[in-house]
Amino acid sequence: MKKILLAFVILLSFSVAQAQKKVFPQTPGMVSYTYRNSFAKNVSATLDTIKALGITDMEFSNLFGKTAAELRKLLDERGMKCSSFGVGYPDLQNKLAEVGNNAKTLGATFVRVAWVPHKGPFTLDLAKQTVADFNNFGKQLKDEFGLTFCYHNHGYEFEKFEDGTLFDYIVQHTDPQYVSFELDILWTFFPGADPAALIKKYPKRFKLMHLKDLRKGVVGNLSGGTPVENDVALGTGQLDLPAILKAAQKSSIEHYYIEDESPSYATQVPQTIAYLSQLK
């Protein structure tokens, strides 16, 4: 009887522990774009502000008037790092070597692009050109600099195509050896897709994630744009964060960055951090 009781207690303790297990045990990183106005005024002070929040992992998409070496020095002095470097499409087309050198100087492992230039709806022809470009960018960055190229979805790629979307087409036709992805969960939900389902569909293709939430009541579309005020603190919007993060924990995602484009980021970012830390 004592053995049965002991076994029951152990099982109950395990069940309670599982129930209390954190959905998101990591410490999130930060996208520099969240603090873009602050960085434009004072890079050092802004890094201090972010470090004070307990965040040391950065994704920079702007050097804010510094050289890559100067920015790296400021990071090193604070025990911070840049794991991903975001650039524009023309940078990859016209000065890829400079991009690669800057990313290496910053200490980044990933180079990310977040927008494919286009006018009007995103089309199959655009998707085909995008695939060719991505395979080319990715191969050069991997072969010449040891960097992993990632594409950050932005909503317009979810135009219907055959049994899926043009985003599916891009994932399925790019070379996994050279092309990975950064999942922006708002820009997956906004055009009508399910971020958790997408992670489960391609568990090995996503390496990075942007953590953000969409204001309740906002209706999405395929434009790839919405007013910045529609970015809200995690857990206060429309996205099913527990389901998304549970799926992400079983995927190949290595870095999670908070991105809050809202002018209310100073109050919303601490809310987001608190929400992530208590999510069980």
Secondary structure, 3 states (H helix, E strand, C coil): CHHHHHHHHHHHHHHHHHHHCCCCCCCCEEEHHHHHHHHHHCHHHHHHHHHHCCCCEEEECCCCCCCHHHHHHHHHHCCCEEEEEEECHHHHHHCHHHHHHHHHHHCCCEEEECCCCCCCCCCHHHHHHHHHHHHHHHHHHHHHHCCEEEEECCCHHHCEECCEEHHHHHHHHCCCCCEEEEEECHHHHCCCCCHHHHHHHCCCCEEEEEECEECCCCCCCCCCCCCHHHEECCCCCCCCHHHHHHHHHCCCCCEEEECCCCCCHHHHHHHHHHHHHHCC
